[in-house]
Amino acid sequence: MYTLYYIAGIAVLISFFTDRERTIKGLKIGWKKFSKILGTYLKLLIILSIILLISDQFIINYLGGQAPFIGMIMGLIIGSITMMPGFIAYPLAGILVSRGVDYMVVAAFITTLMLVGVATYPVEKEYFGIKATIWRNIAGFVISAMIAVATGVLYGEVLV
Amino acid sequence: MAKKKNSNKLNYIIFSIFIAFIVGSYFLNFDLGERIGSNFMIFARDMVSILPPAFVLIGLFDVWVSRESIENNFGHTSGFKKYIYAILLAATTVGGTFVAFPVANTLYHKGANYSSIFTYVTAASLVMIPMSIMEASILGVKFTAIRIGVSLPLVIISSIILGNFFSKINYKIPKAE
């Protein structure tokens, strides 16, 4: 869990022994960037904690028992809006598959979960600007839909 | 700049109220608040273990890596190999998009072009190695192989299209400093 602390610690030590002043300058830059964005990350934490209230049961109910294409579209939408860490998302995807939900639907859900971040908008817009954020997410949505269809075809769930 | 400061201040105030609400919920056994609180812990733990060291590394990166080397590898002068580098960097970025956003911003201001940072950020959410291993173990190797195999070409193509579009309209990415 604290791997990145060790990596950063070692990097700082090496950097410090190579060039003390440059290291201090780098740490100052890092701190400046961090303190500037911290408030936005805190806001994001609040949004994510509330979004995660959408329960597993809700997702299982909505994605299960749908016609494949309807399920896929639901998967794309739910995946875009929600955001959850991998250790929650993948077991949930495993449950969906074991309940007989199509891989195409699971792919739609999992891929938009990763690629489309409606919830992470506040952070992304600070780093990319509003326009780039919106276009990047639209592209992510389209890519996710293509991946879902490809998965459906390759698993033999939809006929071409 | 002053506006930025104020919105940060507002975020801190909102966050303090939120924390007070969570703590209050635990005292009063308010179920909804407790559930939000336990969700909060999941994400907060993630961010605490990732963000501070990530920004230390970003700061060091900023002073040690020269502009020329970024331009040569991720800029206009670099050909197709910039996409390969962007994907490799993405696969090894710890912490996913939370870290990839500030890294991409830093790369851009050091001379990386749009298409490479778009490839980088998009790939960072798609092909992180630890996540992909977890996915393959639960959903099967075939699923992960299809997802990654189909997505990478699409990621590169869409990044090129978006990159061209943004250079054409002369878009400027905000400087996060």
Interface residues (C-beta under 8 A of the other chain):
Chain A: M1 Y2 T3 L4 Y5 I7 A8 G9 A11 V12 S15 R22 T23 K25 G26 L27 K28 I29 G30 W31 K32 K33 F34 K36 I37 L38 G39 T40 Y41 L42 K43 L45 I46 L48 S49 I50 L52 L53 P85 G86 F87 I88 Y90 P91 A93 G94 V97 Y103 V106 A107 I110 T111 M114 L115 G117 T120 V123 E124 E126 Y127 F128 G129 K131 A132 W135 R136 A139 G140 V142 I143 M146 I147 A150 T151 L154 Y155
Chain B: K4 S7 N8 K9 L10 N11 Y12 I14 F15 F18 L32 R35 I36 G37 N39 F40 I42 F43 A44 R45 D46 M47 S49 I50 L51 P52 P53 A54 F55 V56 L57 I58 G59 L60 F61 D62 V63 W64 V94 G95 T97 F98 F101 P102 A104 N105 Y114 F118 V121 T122 S125 L126 P130 M131 M134 E135 I138 L139 K142 F143 I146 R147 V150 S151 L154 V155 S158 I161 L162 F165 F166 Y171 K172 I173 P174 A176 E177
